Amino acid sequence: MVTYLSRHTFFSAVLTAAAALSLVSCGGGSGAVSHQKGEPLQFEFARNIAIEETDSFAVVRIRNPWDTLRTLHTYVLVPDSIEAPASLPEGTIVRTPLKNALVYSAVHVSLVSELGAAQSIGGVCDSKYIHTPSVASRIADGSVTDCGVGTAPDLERIMLLSPDAIMLSPFENSGGYGKVVSLGIPVIECADYMETSPLGRAEWMKFYGLLFGRREEADSMFSSSREAYERLMGLVADVSDRPGILVDRLYGAQWYVPGGHSTMGQFIVHAGGSNPFASRPTAGSYPLSGEEVLMKAQDADVWLIRYSQSADMTLRQLEADSPVYPKFEAFGKGAVYGCNTSSCYFYEEVPFHPQWLLAELISIIHPGKAEPYDGHTYFTPLKP
């Protein structure tokens, strides 16, 4: 725990300095003026977000995950129940709670719904990936606007919707968000996926809880996730046998493997396994050729594959996909587990409920140490 707290303290200092040097005024910032100092909202695991709260507003600073000495965005959250104070720090002003948000990604649609604010989602992008019943039914009957695909949203529909904010996931060197930014609607950059630990990403729900007026619900949900996750970690903290875990497969000519500081890399270690690629201190995944992966991880004990297709993958199908696959020992032992994301909601559930995946990984890597959560099974053995 001390490690996380020290990182947070360091980040807060860096972020405060960066914010003082360079803040961007958007969507109604009032210029560089003095304002009351706020109290920090405690983040113990998330490294890319800091929040200060006053009696009348909250300042949210998001660190640029790709250039950590800079600020990606600053938001000033002002309750719509009060008149906006005359003196506000620079940043994008967002009136809260949001009542008519456009949410691009299924994972945030799912979270907002869980927090009890599904009625505040007025529009979505990439609707075919949204399985949350309370929102999917409203998309079907037209009461939630389908604004097209996230990479090229329908501007006319967005203008007709007139959302009070747009929630989307930023990408490095994305070149901005096209004409959407010209609409004058606050853009909430949801950079939670760039956190380097499962609990770090999950902790961003505190921010989303503030946005939708569901602070208590978010705090309670995170506390439950944290407690369960740390309890599960404790079950395998002292295991001496740490099987090697291989993840995913080739996409074209490249195999993206989890770096030592990646979220999946952390999941593997926390579940009592070892990551063959942990020596590279990368926060995300990095590409290798199939032959390079084979050289490094041929003797991995367990192979986990995420895929999306209409029928479940089989070992025979996997073998036909590439001649390199049967050379892995996990393939020969039948220790290959697949997660068909077209029929289970891995990407919607795991980011804000990391304990569900951790329990399942422990049950695979160290049978008998933990049982998967009822109704939250992701990986199953591939059949011949």
Secondary structure as GFF3:
##gff-version 3
##sequence-region A 1 384
A	DSSP	alpha_helix	2	21	.	.	.	ID=ss1
A	DSSP	beta_strand	39	41	.	.	.	ID=ss2
A	DSSP	beta_strand	49	53	.	.	.	ID=ss3
A	DSSP	beta_strand	58	63	.	.	.	ID=ss4
A	DSSP	beta_strand	71	79	.	.	.	ID=ss5
A	DSSP	beta_strand	92	96	.	.	.	ID=ss6
A	DSSP	beta_strand	101	103	.	.	.	ID=ss7
A	DSSP	alpha_helix	106	114	.	.	.	ID=ss8
A	DSSP	three_ten_helix	118	120	.	.	.	ID=ss9
A	DSSP	beta_strand	121	124	.	.	.	ID=ss10
A	DSSP	three_ten_helix	127	129	.	.	.	ID=ss11
A	DSSP	alpha_helix	133	140	.	.	.	ID=ss12
A	DSSP	beta_strand	145	146	.	.	.	ID=ss13
A	DSSP	beta_strand	148	149	.	.	.	ID=ss14
A	DSSP	beta_strand	152	153	.	.	.	ID=ss15
A	DSSP	alpha_helix	155	161	.	.	.	ID=ss16
A	DSSP	beta_strand	165	168	.	.	.	ID=ss17
A	DSSP	three_ten_helix	178	183	.	.	.	ID=ss18
A	DSSP	beta_strand	187	189	.	.	.	ID=ss19
A	DSSP	three_ten_helix	191	194	.	.	.	ID=ss20
A	DSSP	alpha_helix	198	202	.	.	.	ID=ss21
A	DSSP	alpha_helix	205	211	.	.	.	ID=ss22
A	DSSP	alpha_helix	215	236	.	.	.	ID=ss23
A	DSSP	beta_strand	245	247	.	.	.	ID=ss24
A	DSSP	beta_strand	250	251	.	.	.	ID=ss25
A	DSSP	beta_strand	254	258	.	.	.	ID=ss26
A	DSSP	alpha_helix	263	270	.	.	.	ID=ss27
A	DSSP	beta_strand	285	288	.	.	.	ID=ss28
A	DSSP	alpha_helix	290	297	.	.	.	ID=ss29
A	DSSP	beta_strand	302	307	.	.	.	ID=ss30
A	DSSP	alpha_helix	315	321	.	.	.	ID=ss31
A	DSSP	three_ten_helix	325	327	.	.	.	ID=ss32
A	DSSP	alpha_helix	329	333	.	.	.	ID=ss33
A	DSSP	beta_strand	336	340	.	.	.	ID=ss34
A	DSSP	alpha_helix	346	349	.	.	.	ID=ss35
A	DSSP	three_ten_helix	350	352	.	.	.	ID=ss36
A	DSSP	alpha_helix	354	365	.	.	.	ID=ss37
A	DSSP	beta_strand	380	381	.	.	.	ID=ss38
###
